Amino acid sequence: MAGVGELIASAVVKQVVGKLSTAIWDAIATQLKLKEDLGGLHNKLSASWMRRLKDAAYDLEDMLMDFECQTSCKNDNSPGNMPIK
């Protein structure tokens, strides 16, 4: 029976400590304005990610344009498309 009581007490203690630590963390975060700082950091990271995605899209566009130019140049130099002298 003592084992069951210890398990119950342990579970209760874990719940109480969890709730206290959450309450303490919320109080500290509010006092230090961490939520606002984290929100600003999130916005900066999102903007940075979007900027990198935009750059990658432009790079991909350049690669596709180069590929298109190379394939059309090869087709223009085929024997049937050679300029007549």
Backbone bond lengths (Angstrom), bond angles and torsions (degrees), N, CA, C in turn:
res aa  C-N    CA-C-N  psi(-1)  N-CA   C-N-CA  omega(-1)  CA-C   N-CA-C  phi
1 M - - - 1.442 - - 1.517 112.28 -
2 A 1.318 116.32 -33.29 1.464 119.26 -179.47 1.516 110.51 -63.56
3 G 1.341 117.39 -33.53 1.462 121.03 179.90 1.514 112.07 -64.09
4 V 1.320 117.15 -41.04 1.463 121.92 179.68 1.525 110.03 -66.60
5 G 1.320 115.85 -42.09 1.469 120.73 178.47 1.515 111.26 -62.03
6 E 1.338 116.22 -40.34 1.462 119.85 179.04 1.530 110.92 -65.26
7 L 1.334 116.68 -40.15 1.467 120.39 178.48 1.523 111.51 -63.41
8 I 1.323 116.10 -42.03 1.464 120.11 178.83 1.523 110.47 -65.57
9 A 1.331 115.88 -45.26 1.458 119.84 179.23 1.526 110.95 -61.87
10 S 1.317 116.10 -40.56 1.457 120.62 179.38 1.531 110.94 -63.18
11 A 1.321 116.70 -42.99 1.467 121.33 179.33 1.531 110.70 -63.64
12 V 1.330 116.11 -41.34 1.465 120.33 179.77 1.528 109.97 -65.27
13 V 1.324 116.15 -44.67 1.470 120.37 179.69 1.533 110.17 -60.73
14 K 1.330 116.93 -42.98 1.472 120.08 179.22 1.521 111.14 -61.14
15 Q 1.317 117.03 -41.55 1.468 120.77 179.17 1.526 110.93 -64.66
16 V 1.335 116.27 -45.44 1.468 120.45 -178.77 1.526 110.15 -64.00
17 V 1.327 117.32 -45.40 1.465 120.87 179.60 1.526 110.19 -63.26
18 G 1.331 116.75 -41.39 1.462 120.20 178.40 1.517 111.69 -60.31
19 K 1.310 117.02 -44.81 1.468 121.12 -179.82 1.526 111.14 -68.06
20 L 1.324 116.70 -40.19 1.466 120.12 178.60 1.531 110.75 -65.55
21 S 1.330 116.45 -43.59 1.456 118.44 -178.24 1.521 110.60 -66.12
22 T 1.329 117.52 -35.81 1.459 120.38 176.39 1.523 110.39 -65.41
23 A 1.319 116.57 -44.47 1.468 120.91 179.32 1.526 110.66 -63.92
24 I 1.322 116.36 -42.11 1.467 120.56 179.36 1.527 109.73 -65.10
25 W 1.344 116.62 -44.94 1.467 120.17 179.30 1.534 110.40 -60.76
26 D 1.329 117.48 -42.70 1.459 120.54 178.84 1.522 111.37 -61.62
27 A 1.325 116.03 -40.88 1.464 120.01 179.27 1.524 110.93 -65.59
28 I 1.313 116.64 -43.32 1.477 120.66 178.99 1.523 109.94 -65.48
29 A 1.327 117.27 -45.33 1.461 121.58 -179.12 1.522 110.77 -61.42
30 T 1.328 117.10 -40.05 1.464 120.65 178.42 1.512 110.55 -67.01
31 Q 1.315 116.53 -43.48 1.459 121.50 -178.31 1.532 110.88 -62.99
32 L 1.316 116.98 -41.60 1.466 120.79 -176.80 1.531 113.06 -92.21
33 K 1.318 116.89 1.85 1.466 123.29 -178.71 1.531 111.35 57.22
34 L 1.319 115.76 39.15 1.462 120.18 -179.22 1.517 112.15 -67.66
35 K 1.324 116.88 -33.83 1.463 119.11 -178.65 1.525 110.93 -63.28
36 E 1.327 116.96 -41.61 1.463 120.04 177.87 1.527 110.47 -65.38
37 D 1.336 116.07 -42.24 1.464 119.99 179.30 1.519 111.23 -63.73
38 L 1.339 116.46 -42.11 1.458 120.10 178.40 1.526 111.03 -66.04
39 G 1.318 116.66 -36.36 1.463 120.43 177.11 1.518 110.91 -64.17
40 G 1.333 116.46 -42.85 1.465 120.29 177.15 1.514 111.94 -63.94
41 L 1.308 116.05 -40.25 1.464 120.69 177.94 1.520 110.26 -64.28
42 H 1.322 116.41 -41.36 1.467 120.77 177.71 1.531 110.61 -60.49
43 N 1.332 116.59 -43.01 1.464 120.15 179.13 1.526 111.86 -64.24
44 K 1.333 116.52 -40.83 1.459 119.82 179.04 1.526 111.43 -65.01
45 L 1.335 116.07 -42.45 1.463 119.23 178.71 1.521 111.43 -65.22
46 S 1.321 116.96 -39.02 1.461 120.61 178.48 1.518 110.58 -63.76
47 A 1.328 116.82 -43.97 1.466 120.65 179.11 1.522 110.32 -63.94
48 S 1.317 116.81 -41.25 1.476 120.95 178.90 1.521 110.32 -62.93
49 W 1.332 116.39 -42.32 1.453 120.81 179.92 1.519 110.25 -64.03
50 M 1.339 116.96 -42.49 1.461 120.95 179.17 1.523 111.07 -64.58
51 R 1.326 116.99 -38.34 1.466 121.21 178.59 1.525 109.88 -64.04
52 R 1.326 117.22 -42.76 1.466 120.32 178.40 1.523 111.45 -66.18
53 L 1.320 117.17 -37.84 1.456 120.90 177.56 1.530 110.38 -64.81
54 K 1.310 116.55 -41.09 1.472 121.40 178.03 1.529 110.13 -63.10
55 D 1.333 116.85 -44.76 1.466 120.77 177.79 1.519 111.38 -60.53
56 A 1.324 116.58 -41.23 1.464 120.56 179.07 1.521 110.50 -64.79
57 A 1.322 117.23 -38.18 1.469 120.80 178.92 1.528 109.90 -64.67
58 Y 1.339 117.50 -41.68 1.467 120.08 177.47 1.525 111.03 -64.87
59 D 1.326 117.05 -41.08 1.469 120.30 177.15 1.519 111.05 -60.98
60 L 1.312 116.82 -42.36 1.462 121.14 178.57 1.526 110.56 -64.19
61 E 1.321 116.50 -40.69 1.466 120.38 177.59 1.525 110.74 -61.39
62 D 1.336 116.92 -43.92 1.470 121.05 177.81 1.524 111.17 -61.05
63 M 1.329 116.81 -42.76 1.463 120.70 179.60 1.528 110.95 -62.94
64 L 1.323 116.84 -42.07 1.459 120.57 179.26 1.527 111.40 -66.21
65 M 1.317 116.31 -38.79 1.468 119.45 177.69 1.530 110.88 -65.66
66 D 1.322 117.29 -41.19 1.469 121.08 176.65 1.522 110.44 -62.27
67 F 1.313 117.06 -43.72 1.460 121.42 179.25 1.528 110.39 -61.95
68 E 1.319 115.55 -44.01 1.466 119.86 179.71 1.524 110.71 -62.70
69 C 1.317 116.65 -41.72 1.466 121.06 178.45 1.520 110.85 -63.77
70 Q 1.326 116.61 -44.21 1.467 119.96 -179.46 1.526 111.29 -64.31
71 T 1.306 117.50 -41.77 1.467 119.20 -179.38 1.516 111.07 -70.52
72 S 1.326 118.49 -36.55 1.465 119.47 179.28 1.520 110.50 -73.12
73 C 1.336 118.05 -32.99 1.467 121.01 177.19 1.524 110.23 -66.91
74 K 1.303 118.20 -39.62 1.463 122.05 178.24 1.525 109.60 -64.46
75 N 1.325 116.93 -41.05 1.454 120.66 179.39 1.523 111.07 -67.42
76 D 1.325 117.82 -34.31 1.465 121.68 179.18 1.518 111.49 -70.73
77 N 1.320 118.78 -27.35 1.464 122.31 -178.66 1.534 112.77 -92.61
78 S 1.315 117.13 7.66 1.457 119.48 178.75 1.526 108.03 -68.07
79 P 1.367 119.44 156.13 1.462 122.48 -174.86 1.528 113.90 -53.01
80 G 1.284 119.55 -34.16 1.461 121.49 -180.00 1.510 113.20 -73.51
81 N 1.363 117.78 -18.78 1.457 121.52 -176.94 1.536 112.63 -106.36
82 M 1.302 117.73 10.71 1.471 121.69 -179.12 1.525 108.34 -70.41
83 P 1.318 116.02 139.11 1.479 118.05 179.01 1.518 111.33 -66.26
84 I 1.320 116.86 145.74 1.468 122.93 -179.51 1.514 107.98 -90.27
85 K 1.365 116.42 131.35 1.460 120.83 -178.20 1.496 109.88 -97.24
